[in-house]
């Protein structure tokens, strides 16, 4: 989604419920959020903005590989008057330009299914999270069959535009299963039980690093 049109279409979709679910679940998992968090694949920065409103003093470094997304993110951050707390950077999630153990919190929403080699993103997220830090990653889960996929599209994008419905459908097709994600995190020393289904269409990887 690196074209201006695709980024604008994505930003216009109603993500409010999903964003609030992510933020509230993160806050429950880490009641005392502080310092600096890294948001990998921030898109148009809707989640960092929501999180910053609920956690005063938290700085969120928002990174994405799509320049068109970050242009809209910058406008959204400015409109929310949070430009001093949410810096943005054009960054490839498969090669994060940060030292090992840089961040006490690393989060990501709906990025993994966009990446051709998701194991590289998992590895990078684990690498830049400091020992004793928190990883909180959520994404779509691939449905077991086409009828289930069609049901999800109709349920959650039934009133969306044709292009938005297509985007959601393509995202579900590209998503990983819980079992696939469990295998990826286990390869980096995390318990498979740290990845669970947390809605009818999302998995969440919530872990504290060793």
C-alpha positions as CSV (number, residue, x, y, z in Angstrom):
1,X,0.0,0.0,0.0
2,X,2.6,2.5,-1.1
3,X,0.6,4.6,-3.5
4,X,-1.1,7.8,-2.2
5,X,-4.5,6.5,-3.3
6,X,-4.0,3.2,-1.4
7,X,-2.8,5.0,1.7
8,X,-5.7,7.4,1.7
9,X,-8.2,4.6,1.2
10,X,-6.7,2.7,4.1
11,X,-6.8,5.7,6.4
12,X,-10.4,6.4,5.5
13,X,-11.5,2.9,6.6
14,X,-13.2,2.6,10.0
15,X,-10.5,1.1,12.2
16,X,-11.7,2.7,15.5
17,X,-12.9,-0.5,17.2
18,X,-9.9,-2.5,16.2
19,X,-7.5,0.3,17.2
20,X,-9.1,0.7,20.6
21,X,-9.1,-3.1,21.1
22,X,-5.3,-3.1,20.4
23,X,-4.6,-0.2,22.7
24,X,-6.7,-1.4,25.6
25,X,-5.3,-4.9,25.4
26,X,-1.8,-3.6,25.3
27,X,-2.4,-1.4,28.4
28,X,-3.9,-4.4,30.2
29,X,-0.8,-6.5,29.3
30,X,1.5,-3.7,30.4
31,X,-0.3,-1.6,33.0
32,X,2.8,0.6,33.6
33,X,3.8,1.7,30.1
34,X,6.6,4.2,30.2
35,X,9.6,5.4,28.2
36,X,9.7,4.8,24.5
37,X,7.8,2.2,22.4
38,X,8.5,1.2,18.9
39,X,5.5,0.7,16.5
40,X,6.6,-1.4,13.6
41,X,4.5,-0.9,10.4
42,X,2.6,2.1,11.9
43,X,0.6,2.8,8.7
44,X,-1.1,6.2,9.2
45,X,-0.2,6.2,12.9
46,X,-3.8,5.7,14.1
47,X,-2.7,3.4,16.9
48,X,0.2,5.4,18.3
49,X,-2.1,8.5,18.4
50,X,-4.7,6.5,20.4
51,X,-2.1,5.1,22.7
52,X,-0.4,8.4,23.3
53,X,-3.8,9.9,24.3
54,X,-4.2,7.2,27.0
55,X,-0.6,7.0,28.2
56,X,0.7,10.5,29.0
57,X,4.5,10.8,28.8
58,X,5.0,7.7,26.5
59,X,7.0,8.4,23.4
60,X,6.2,6.2,20.4
61,X,8.6,5.8,17.5
62,X,6.4,5.1,14.5
63,X,8.1,3.4,11.5
64,X,6.8,2.2,8.2
65,X,8.3,1.2,4.8
66,X,5.6,3.1,2.8
67,X,6.3,6.8,2.3
68,X,2.7,7.5,1.4
69,X,1.5,6.1,4.7
70,X,4.0,8.2,6.6
71,X,2.9,11.4,4.9
72,X,-0.6,10.8,6.1
73,X,0.7,9.7,9.5
74,X,2.5,13.0,9.8
75,X,-0.6,14.9,9.0
76,X,-2.6,12.8,11.5
77,X,0.0,13.3,14.2
78,X,0.1,17.0,13.6
79,X,-3.7,17.3,13.8
80,X,-3.6,15.4,17.1
81,X,-0.9,17.8,18.4
82,X,1.3,14.9,19.3
83,X,4.2,15.6,16.9
84,X,6.6,15.9,19.9
85,X,5.7,12.4,21.2
86,X,5.3,10.4,17.9
87,X,8.4,10.8,15.7
88,X,8.1,8.9,12.3
89,X,10.8,7.2,10.3
90,X,10.9,5.5,6.9
91,X,12.1,2.1,7.8
92,X,12.1,-1.5,6.4
93,X,10.7,-3.8,9.1
94,X,12.9,-6.6,7.9
95,X,16.1,-4.6,8.7
96,X,15.3,-2.2,11.6
97,X,18.0,0.4,12.0
98,X,18.2,0.2,15.8
99,X,20.6,-1.5,18.2
100,X,19.8,-4.8,19.9
101,X,17.6,-4.3,22.9
102,X,16.8,-0.6,22.2
103,X,13.2,-0.5,23.2
104,X,11.3,-1.6,26.3
105,X,8.1,-2.1,24.3
106,X,7.8,-3.2,20.6
107,X,4.4,-3.3,19.1
108,X,2.9,-3.9,15.7
109,X,-0.6,-4.2,14.2
110,X,-1.6,-5.7,10.9
111,X,1.9,-5.8,9.4
112,X,3.0,-9.4,9.3
113,X,0.6,-10.4,6.5
114,X,2.1,-7.7,4.3
115,X,5.6,-9.1,4.5
116,X,6.9,-11.7,2.0
117,X,9.2,-13.2,4.6
118,X,7.4,-12.8,8.0
119,X,10.1,-14.6,9.9
120,X,12.4,-11.7,9.3
121,X,10.0,-9.3,10.9
122,X,9.5,-11.6,13.9
123,X,13.3,-11.8,14.3
124,X,13.8,-8.1,14.1
125,X,11.0,-7.3,16.6
126,X,12.6,-9.8,19.0
127,X,16.1,-8.3,18.4
128,X,15.3,-4.7,19.2
129,X,13.2,-5.5,22.3
130,X,15.3,-5.2,25.4
131,X,15.6,-8.1,28.0
132,X,12.6,-8.0,30.2
133,X,10.8,-5.9,27.6
134,X,7.3,-6.4,26.1
135,X,6.4,-7.6,22.6
136,X,2.8,-7.0,21.5
137,X,2.0,-8.0,17.9
138,X,-1.4,-8.5,16.4
139,X,-2.5,-9.4,12.9
140,X,-5.2,-11.1,10.9
141,X,-5.5,-14.9,11.0
142,X,-6.1,-16.7,7.8
143,X,-9.5,-18.4,7.8
144,X,-9.8,-22.1,7.5
145,X,-12.0,-22.0,4.4
146,X,-13.5,-19.8,1.8
147,X,-17.0,-19.6,3.4
148,X,-15.5,-18.4,6.6
149,X,-13.4,-15.8,4.8
150,X,-16.5,-14.6,2.9
151,X,-18.4,-14.4,6.2
152,X,-15.7,-12.2,7.7
153,X,-15.6,-9.9,4.7
154,X,-19.3,-9.5,4.8
155,X,-19.4,-9.0,8.6
156,X,-16.6,-6.4,8.8
157,X,-16.4,-4.8,5.4
158,X,-20.0,-5.3,4.2
159,X,-20.7,-1.5,4.0
160,X,-17.2,-0.6,2.8
161,X,-16.2,0.5,-0.7
162,X,-15.4,-2.1,-3.3
163,X,-11.7,-1.4,-3.0
164,X,-11.8,-1.5,0.8
165,X,-13.6,-4.9,0.7
166,X,-11.0,-6.2,-1.8
167,X,-8.2,-5.0,0.5
168,X,-9.7,-6.8,3.5
169,X,-10.3,-10.0,1.5
170,X,-6.7,-9.9,0.1
171,X,-5.3,-9.4,3.6
172,X,-7.2,-12.4,5.0
173,X,-5.9,-14.5,2.1
174,X,-2.3,-13.4,2.9
175,X,-2.5,-13.8,6.7
176,X,-0.8,-16.5,8.7
177,X,-2.6,-19.1,10.9
178,X,-2.0,-19.2,14.6
179,X,0.0,-22.4,14.2
180,X,2.3,-20.8,11.6
181,X,3.0,-17.8,13.9
182,X,3.5,-20.1,16.9
183,X,6.2,-21.9,14.9
184,X,7.9,-18.7,14.0
185,X,8.1,-17.3,17.5
186,X,9.2,-20.7,18.9
187,X,12.2,-20.5,16.6
188,X,13.3,-17.4,18.5
189,X,12.8,-19.0,22.0
190,X,9.3,-17.8,22.8
191,X,6.6,-20.1,24.0
192,X,4.0,-21.1,21.5
193,X,1.4,-20.3,24.0
194,X,2.4,-16.6,23.7
195,X,0.4,-16.6,20.4
196,X,-3.3,-16.9,20.7
197,X,-6.5,-16.2,18.8
198,X,-7.9,-13.0,20.4
199,X,-10.9,-12.4,18.1
200,X,-12.7,-14.2,15.3
201,X,-10.1,-12.8,12.9
202,X,-7.0,-11.8,14.8
203,X,-4.1,-13.5,16.5
204,X,-1.9,-11.8,19.1
205,X,1.7,-12.4,20.1
206,X,2.1,-11.1,23.7
207,X,5.4,-11.9,25.4
208,X,8.0,-10.7,27.8
209,X,11.5,-11.1,26.6
210,X,14.0,-13.2,28.6
